[in-house]
Amino acid sequence: MPIEKTLIVMAGMPGSGKTTLARLISKRLGIPVFAKDRVQRVLRDHNLAKENTGDGYYIILDMADELLGLGLSCILDATFPLDHFRTTASEIAQRHKAKFCAVYCYCSDDAVWRERMTDRVHYVPGWKPVGWDDVTRMRDYYQPWNDNALVMDSMHSPEENYPRLVNHIEKATRRKYVPHQPTEDKADWQWQG
């Protein structure tokens, strides 16, 4: 099913199911996916950046800019905890007159989520996913998506979530991300988590 040029942002805390859904969409719709963890692992492996920096975001956003400029859709897979990178993604989509489609994944049952954190699939070779302590820490600063994203509960299987997700992608519009807390300071803030 061909879709109009769209930037799809798959976001959510670690272990929330975003990568599983991003990969499912990529395979079924033939849209490339750029995962921040994969890029960050390459940067780390070549001593270009530490694994806990936001450098991977700049690269996946630049890759999205390139593909949208070529008239192609793409998927970005990362936690996107703060307004800064969300706004940047939205601006890239706007610049290329592409649709902006954000999806926020979460797990409504902490006990199940915590268990998944220990047994989850490692999609990126050589990259150790963060643990439950990181999820707990991230909850303190993860900004809400409000009406900017479709909310998907990973307590439902990927197969159950898929039709709703595809419907959201098809109905996406050219829109701007509305920041949770617009401030001048956040534009220069660099995530270190």
C-alpha positions as a Markdown table, in Angstrom:
| # | Residue | x | y | z |
|---|---|---|---|---|
| 1 | Met | 0.0 | 0.0 | 0.0 |
| 2 | Pro | 1.8 | 3.2 | -1.1 |
| 3 | Ile | 1.4 | 6.1 | 1.2 |
| 4 | Glu | 1.9 | 9.8 | 0.6 |
| 5 | Lys | 5.3 | 11.2 | 1.7 |
| 6 | Thr | 5.3 | 10.9 | 5.5 |
| 7 | Leu | 7.7 | 11.2 | 8.4 |
| 8 | Ile | 6.6 | 8.5 | 11.0 |
| 9 | Val | 8.0 | 9.0 | 14.5 |
| 10 | Met | 7.8 | 5.9 | 16.7 |
| 11 | Ala | 8.4 | 7.1 | 20.2 |
| 12 | Gly | 8.1 | 5.9 | 23.8 |
| 13 | Met | 10.1 | 4.8 | 26.8 |
| 14 | Pro | 12.5 | 1.9 | 26.6 |
| 15 | Gly | 10.7 | -1.5 | 26.3 |
| 16 | Ser | 7.4 | 0.1 | 25.3 |
| 17 | Gly | 7.1 | -1.8 | 22.0 |
| 18 | Lys | 8.0 | 1.1 | 19.6 |
| 19 | Thr | 10.8 | -0.8 | 17.8 |
| 20 | Thr | 8.7 | -3.9 | 17.3 |
| 21 | Leu | 5.9 | -1.8 | 15.7 |
| 22 | Ala | 8.4 | 0.3 | 13.7 |
| 23 | Arg | 9.9 | -2.8 | 12.2 |
| 24 | Leu | 6.5 | -4.3 | 11.5 |
| 25 | Ile | 5.4 | -1.1 | 9.6 |
| 26 | Ser | 8.8 | -1.0 | 7.8 |
| 27 | Lys | 8.4 | -4.6 | 6.6 |
| 28 | Arg | 4.8 | -4.4 | 5.6 |
| 29 | Leu | 4.7 | -0.9 | 4.0 |
| 30 | Gly | 8.3 | -1.0 | 2.6 |
| 31 | Ile | 9.3 | 2.2 | 4.5 |
| 32 | Pro | 12.9 | 2.5 | 5.8 |
| 33 | Val | 13.4 | 2.8 | 9.5 |
| 34 | Phe | 16.2 | 4.6 | 11.2 |
| 35 | Ala | 16.7 | 3.6 | 14.8 |
| 36 | Lys | 18.6 | 5.9 | 17.2 |
| 37 | Asp | 20.1 | 3.0 | 19.1 |
| 38 | Arg | 21.6 | 1.5 | 16.0 |
| 39 | Val | 23.2 | 4.8 | 15.0 |
| 40 | Gln | 24.4 | 5.4 | 18.6 |
| 41 | Arg | 26.0 | 2.0 | 18.7 |
| 42 | Val | 28.0 | 2.7 | 15.6 |
| 43 | Leu | 29.1 | 6.1 | 17.0 |
| 44 | Arg | 30.2 | 4.4 | 20.2 |
| 45 | Asp | 32.0 | 1.6 | 18.4 |
| 46 | His | 34.1 | 4.1 | 16.5 |
| 47 | Asn | 34.7 | 6.3 | 19.4 |
| 48 | Leu | 32.8 | 9.2 | 17.9 |
| 49 | Ala | 30.3 | 9.6 | 20.8 |
| 50 | Lys | 29.4 | 7.9 | 24.1 |
| 51 | Glu | 26.3 | 5.7 | 24.1 |
| 52 | Asn | 24.3 | 8.0 | 26.3 |
| 53 | Thr | 24.4 | 11.2 | 24.2 |
| 54 | Gly | 21.8 | 12.6 | 21.9 |
| 55 | Asp | 24.1 | 12.5 | 18.9 |
| 56 | Gly | 22.2 | 9.6 | 17.3 |
| 57 | Tyr | 19.1 | 11.9 | 17.1 |
| 58 | Tyr | 20.9 | 14.4 | 14.9 |
| 59 | Ile | 21.9 | 11.7 | 12.5 |
| 60 | Ile | 18.5 | 10.0 | 12.2 |
| 61 | Leu | 16.9 | 13.4 | 11.7 |
| 62 | Asp | 19.4 | 14.2 | 9.0 |
| 63 | Met | 18.7 | 10.9 | 7.3 |
| 64 | Ala | 15.0 | 11.7 | 7.4 |
| 65 | Asp | 15.7 | 15.1 | 5.9 |
| 66 | Glu | 17.5 | 13.4 | 3.0 |
| 67 | Leu | 14.8 | 10.8 | 2.3 |
| 68 | Leu | 11.9 | 13.3 | 2.5 |
| 69 | Gly | 13.9 | 15.5 | 0.2 |
| 70 | Leu | 13.9 | 12.6 | -2.3 |
| 71 | Gly | 10.1 | 12.3 | -1.9 |
| 72 | Leu | 10.3 | 9.2 | 0.2 |
| 73 | Ser | 8.7 | 8.3 | 3.5 |
| 74 | Cys | 10.7 | 7.1 | 6.5 |
| 75 | Ile | 10.3 | 6.0 | 10.1 |
| 76 | Leu | 12.3 | 7.3 | 13.1 |
| 77 | Asp | 12.6 | 4.9 | 16.0 |
| 78 | Ala | 13.7 | 6.5 | 19.3 |
| 79 | Thr | 12.5 | 7.4 | 22.7 |
| 80 | Phe | 12.0 | 11.1 | 21.8 |
| 81 | Pro | 11.6 | 12.1 | 25.5 |
| 82 | Leu | 11.7 | 15.9 | 25.0 |
| 83 | Asp | 10.1 | 18.6 | 22.8 |
| 84 | His | 13.4 | 19.6 | 21.1 |
| 85 | Phe | 13.9 | 16.6 | 18.8 |
| 86 | Arg | 10.1 | 16.2 | 18.3 |
| 87 | Thr | 9.8 | 19.8 | 17.1 |
| 88 | Thr | 12.9 | 19.3 | 14.8 |
| 89 | Ala | 11.3 | 16.2 | 13.2 |
| 90 | Ser | 8.1 | 18.2 | 12.6 |
| 91 | Glu | 10.0 | 21.1 | 11.1 |
| 92 | Ile | 11.8 | 18.7 | 8.7 |
| 93 | Ala | 8.5 | 17.2 | 7.6 |
| 94 | Gln | 7.1 | 20.7 | 7.1 |
| 95 | Arg | 10.1 | 21.8 | 5.0 |
| 96 | His | 9.5 | 18.9 | 2.6 |
| 97 | Lys | 5.7 | 19.3 | 2.6 |
| 98 | Ala | 5.4 | 15.8 | 4.1 |
| 99 | Lys | 2.9 | 14.5 | 6.5 |
| 100 | Phe | 4.0 | 14.2 | 10.2 |
| 101 | Cys | 2.8 | 11.1 | 12.0 |
| 102 | Ala | 3.8 | 10.5 | 15.6 |
| 103 | Val | 3.0 | 7.4 | 17.6 |
| 104 | Tyr | 3.7 | 7.2 | 21.3 |
| 105 | Cys | 4.0 | 3.6 | 22.6 |
| 106 | Tyr | 3.6 | 2.6 | 26.3 |
| 107 | Cys | 2.7 | -0.4 | 28.4 |
| 108 | Ser | -0.2 | 0.0 | 30.8 |
| 109 | Asp | 0.9 | -2.8 | 33.1 |
| 110 | Asp | 4.2 | -2.0 | 34.9 |
| 111 | Ala | 4.7 | -5.6 | 36.0 |
| 112 | Val | 4.5 | -6.9 | 32.5 |
| 113 | Trp | 6.6 | -4.0 | 31.2 |
| 114 | Arg | 9.3 | -4.7 | 33.7 |
| 115 | Glu | 9.4 | -8.4 | 32.8 |
| 116 | Arg | 9.6 | -7.5 | 29.1 |
| 117 | Met | 12.6 | -5.3 | 29.9 |
| 118 | Thr | 14.6 | -8.4 | 30.9 |
| 119 | Asp | 13.4 | -10.7 | 28.1 |
| 120 | Arg | 13.1 | -8.3 | 25.1 |
| 121 | Val | 14.5 | -8.9 | 21.7 |
| 122 | His | 17.9 | -7.3 | 21.1 |
| 123 | Tyr | 17.5 | -5.8 | 17.6 |
| 124 | Val | 20.8 | -4.0 | 17.6 |
| 125 | Pro | 23.8 | -6.3 | 17.7 |
| 126 | Gly | 26.4 | -5.2 | 20.2 |
| 127 | Trp | 24.0 | -2.8 | 22.0 |
| 128 | Lys | 22.8 | -3.5 | 25.5 |
| 129 | Pro | 19.3 | -2.0 | 26.0 |
| 130 | Val | 18.7 | 0.0 | 29.1 |
| 131 | Gly | 17.0 | -1.5 | 32.1 |
| 132 | Trp | 14.1 | -0.8 | 34.3 |
| 133 | Asp | 16.0 | 1.7 | 36.5 |
| 134 | Asp | 16.5 | 3.8 | 33.3 |
| 135 | Val | 12.7 | 3.7 | 32.7 |
| 136 | Thr | 12.0 | 4.8 | 36.2 |
| 137 | Arg | 14.5 | 7.7 | 35.9 |
| 138 | Met | 13.2 | 8.7 | 32.5 |
| 139 | Arg | 9.6 | 9.0 | 33.8 |
| 140 | Asp | 10.8 | 12.1 | 35.8 |
| 141 | Tyr | 11.5 | 14.1 | 32.7 |
| 142 | Tyr | 9.7 | 12.4 | 29.8 |
| 143 | Gln | 7.4 | 15.1 | 28.4 |
| 144 | Pro | 3.8 | 14.1 | 27.4 |
| 145 | Trp | 2.9 | 14.0 | 23.7 |
| 146 | Asn | -0.6 | 15.5 | 24.4 |
| 147 | Asp | -2.6 | 15.5 | 21.1 |
| 148 | Asn | 0.6 | 15.3 | 18.9 |
| 149 | Ala | 0.6 | 11.5 | 18.7 |
| 150 | Leu | -1.5 | 8.4 | 18.5 |
| 151 | Val | -1.2 | 6.5 | 21.8 |
| 152 | Met | -0.6 | 2.8 | 21.5 |
| 153 | Asp | -0.7 | 0.3 | 24.5 |
| 154 | Ser | 1.7 | -2.6 | 24.0 |
| 155 | Met | -0.4 | -4.7 | 26.2 |
| 156 | His | -2.1 | -5.3 | 22.9 |
| 157 | Ser | -0.1 | -7.5 | 20.5 |
| 158 | Pro | 1.6 | -5.8 | 17.5 |
| 159 | Glu | -0.9 | -7.6 | 15.2 |
| 160 | Glu | -3.8 | -6.1 | 17.2 |
| 161 | Asn | -2.2 | -2.6 | 17.1 |
| 162 | Tyr | -1.2 | -2.7 | 13.5 |
| 163 | Pro | -4.6 | -1.9 | 11.8 |
| 164 | Arg | -5.1 | 1.1 | 14.1 |
| 165 | Leu | -1.5 | 2.2 | 13.4 |
| 166 | Val | -1.9 | 1.9 | 9.6 |
| 167 | Asn | -5.2 | 3.9 | 9.8 |
| 168 | His | -3.3 | 6.6 | 11.7 |
| 169 | Ile | -0.6 | 6.8 | 9.1 |
| 170 | Glu | -3.0 | 7.0 | 6.2 |
| 171 | Lys | -4.9 | 9.8 | 7.9 |
| 172 | Ala | -1.8 | 11.8 | 9.0 |
| 173 | Thr | -1.7 | 15.4 | 7.9 |
| 174 | Arg | 0.9 | 18.1 | 7.4 |
| 175 | Arg | 1.0 | 19.5 | 10.9 |
| 176 | Lys | 3.4 | 21.0 | 13.3 |
| 177 | Tyr | 4.3 | 19.5 | 16.6 |
| 178 | Val | 3.0 | 21.6 | 19.5 |
| 179 | Pro | 5.6 | 21.7 | 22.3 |
| 180 | His | 4.5 | 20.6 | 25.8 |
| 181 | Gln | 6.3 | 23.5 | 27.5 |
| 182 | Pro | 7.5 | 26.0 | 24.9 |
| 183 | Thr | 10.6 | 27.8 | 26.2 |
| 184 | Glu | 13.6 | 29.5 | 24.7 |
| 185 | Asp | 16.0 | 27.4 | 26.8 |
| 186 | Lys | 14.9 | 24.0 | 25.5 |
| 187 | Ala | 16.0 | 24.7 | 22.0 |
| 188 | Asp | 19.7 | 24.5 | 23.0 |
| 189 | Trp | 19.3 | 21.7 | 25.6 |
| 190 | Gln | 21.0 | 18.5 | 24.7 |
| 191 | Trp | 19.6 | 15.3 | 26.1 |
| 192 | Gln | 22.1 | 13.2 | 28.0 |
| 193 | Gly | 20.1 | 10.1 | 28.8 |
